[in-house]
Amino acid sequence: MKVILKIKAMFKDFTATEKKIADYILNNKEEVSQLSVKELAQAAASSPASVVRFSKKIGYQGFQDFKIALIKDLQEVENEEKVKVYEDIAVDDEIEDIMEKLAHDNVKVINNTINLLSVRELKKAVKAIETAENIYIFGIGASGLVAKDLEYKLMRIKKTVINYADTHAQLASAANIESTDLAIAISYSGESLEVYEALKTAKKRGAVTISITKYGENPLNKIANIKLQVAGSEKNLRLGAITSRIAQLTAVDILFVAFAKNDFSKISTYLKNTRESVEQFKIN
């Protein structure tokens, strides 16, 4: 359900008028699919121009484009309503409950991320990796773990990757980046100051920049040339860090495989070489 996902993901960034339109749509999906732009504006106590701007803000060419997407969403509702609804994890949950709820949330965030990721932006990111002389990756905290995963993947296929856990080292490396290089910044919120400053520096130096953040507007993706936006949990923040990491790892995996398939005969050799290099250290 791309329309509903986009509205929920961007809700806190909407203006007061946009929130009124969003609330009305979320609470009256079936009705909205049958309304004209004037009728929706009246129902949501806004104006036709505001409805059109809202449609464009969430990624559609206009109101009609938005309505077509919403109608497609509604066709999926019947199947979704048959799925068991899971509540947030509670302190008195049994291990079996935790396993089931976490698995459900992880599967859901992966599916939502697939729906929200832009194929056009992914293709641009793949091209940027192909042409980059060096790849710099910035990320801290949980996003730093995702950055390390991407570094390892790219390093295995003979790409030159620079990634530091220390934020000062990240900023220092960004200061010496070249226009032939690529900078990838990973921050689910898109608001991590150190990561933002590193990417901003890299962009000033002329490097192509990629952001991997949650869906919607945020400081980091505003300055990035290429924006990869993922889904997050709609539930309690206790699960947010888990599902956001899963969403980012999903984006990284897609990006890596999409790049690797373009010249798989050569890349498979690199992967085989790196696998063989550590084979001797496995216990038989």
Number of C-alpha atoms within 10 A of each C-alpha: 19 17 25 18 20 19 25 17 21 19 16 13 13 18 11 10 16 22 18 16 25 21 16 18 21 14 10 11 16 13 11 19 19 12 13 14 20 14 14 21 20 14 16 19 13 16 18 17 13 15 23 18 17 23 22 15 18 23 14 18 13 17 19 15 13 19 20 13 17 20 17 14 16 17 11 11 11 9 9 12 9 8 8 8 9 12 10 16 18 9 7 8 12 10 9 8 14 16 12 12 18 17 11 14 23 20 15 17 23 22 15 20 26 19 17 21 18 15 12 11 16 21 14 16 25 18 13 21 21 14 12 19 15 18 25 26 29 32 28 21 11 16 24 22 16 24 27 19 15 20 20 14 18 18 17 17 19 12 17 15 18 17 20 20 16 12 15 12 14 23 21 13 19 25 17 11 21 19 16 15 21 26 30 26 29 30 28 26 18 23 14 18 12 16 25 24 16 27 32 21 20 27 23 15 17 14 24 24 25 27 28 26 29 26 26 24 19 16 14 26 27 13 16 22 16 21 26 26 26 28 30 30 20 15 13 10 11 11 17 15 15 16 24 26 21 22 30 29 20 19 23 20 15 16 18 18 13 16 21 18 12 12 10 13 10 12 17 15 12 16 17 12 14 15 12 11 10 9 10 9 8 6 5 4
